[in-house]
C-alpha cells in the first residue's frame, strides 16, 4: 500500500500520462503497524488527485493493524476515512 499525489487527473490505464508530484516510499507490509508517518510539503495552487495504491488488495487495514490517513491544506482537513 502506498499513495501518490498527481497534478491534474489520474490515468490508471495510462500511467505514463500521470504527472506524479509526490509519492510515498514503499514499506514492507510487516512494517506498517510500526509506522506513523507525517509528511509536510507545499504545492502551488491547482488541481491535484490523491491516489492510494494497493498491490496486495487488502486496503489500509487488517492483517498489520488499523490504517488511517488525514489530508489537510493550510491547517484545514480536506479528507479522512
matplotlib code that plots the C-alpha trace (Angstrom):
import matplotlib.pyplot as plt

x = [0.0, 1.2, 0.0, 0.8, -0.2, -0.8, -1.0, -4.3, -6.2, -5.0, -4.9, -4.7, -4.9, -2.1, 0.5, 2.9, 0.4, 0.4, 2.3, 3.4, 4.5, 5.0, 4.7, 5.2, 8.1, 7.3, 7.3, 7.2, 3.7, 5.1, 6.4, 3.1, 1.8, 5.1, 4.9, 3.1, 4.4, 3.7, 4.6, 4.6, 5.2, 3.9, 2.5, 1.3, -2.4, -4.0, -5.9, -4.4, -5.6, -4.7, -4.3, -3.9, -2.1, -2.7, -0.6, -1.8, -5.5, -6.0, -6.6, -5.0, -6.1, -6.4, -3.5, -1.0, -3.1, -5.8, -4.6, -5.8, -4.9, -5.7, -5.2, -5.1, -4.4, -3.5, -4.4, -7.9, -8.8, -9.7, -10.5, -10.1, -11.6]
y = [0.0, 3.5, 6.8, 9.4, 13.0, 13.6, 17.1, 17.1, 13.9, 10.3, 7.9, 4.3, 2.8, 5.0, 5.5, 7.4, 10.3, 10.8, 13.8, 12.5, 15.4, 13.4, 9.7, 7.6, 5.3, 1.6, -0.2, -3.9, -4.8, -6.1, -2.6, -0.7, -1.3, 0.2, 3.4, 6.7, 8.9, 12.6, 14.4, 18.2, 19.7, 22.9, 22.8, 25.6, 26.2, 23.9, 20.7, 17.5, 13.9, 11.9, 8.2, 5.1, 2.2, -1.3, -4.1, -6.7, -5.8, -5.6, -1.9, 0.2, -2.1, -5.6, -8.0, -5.5, -3.1, -0.4, 2.1, 5.7, 9.0, 12.7, 15.1, 18.8, 22.1, 25.3, 23.7, 22.6, 18.9, 18.1, 14.4, 11.4, 7.9]
z = [0.0, -0.8, -2.1, -4.7, -5.4, -9.1, -10.7, -12.6, -13.4, -12.6, -15.5, -14.1, -17.6, -19.0, -16.2, -18.3, -18.6, -14.8, -13.5, -10.1, -7.9, -4.7, -3.6, -0.6, 0.0, -0.1, 3.2, 3.7, 4.9, 8.2, 9.0, 8.6, 12.1, 13.4, 11.4, 11.9, 9.1, 8.9, 5.7, 5.1, 1.7, 0.0, -3.5, -5.8, -6.0, -8.5, -9.2, -7.7, -7.4, -4.3, -5.1, -2.9, -4.4, -3.1, -4.6, -2.1, -2.5, 1.3, 1.8, 4.5, 7.3, 8.5, 9.0, 10.2, 12.2, 11.5, 8.9, 8.5, 6.9, 7.1, 4.2, 5.1, 3.5, 5.3, 8.6, 7.4, 7.0, 3.4, 3.8, 6.2, 6.3]

ax = plt.figure().add_subplot(projection="3d")
ax.plot(x, y, z, "-o")
ax.set_aspect("equal")
plt.show()
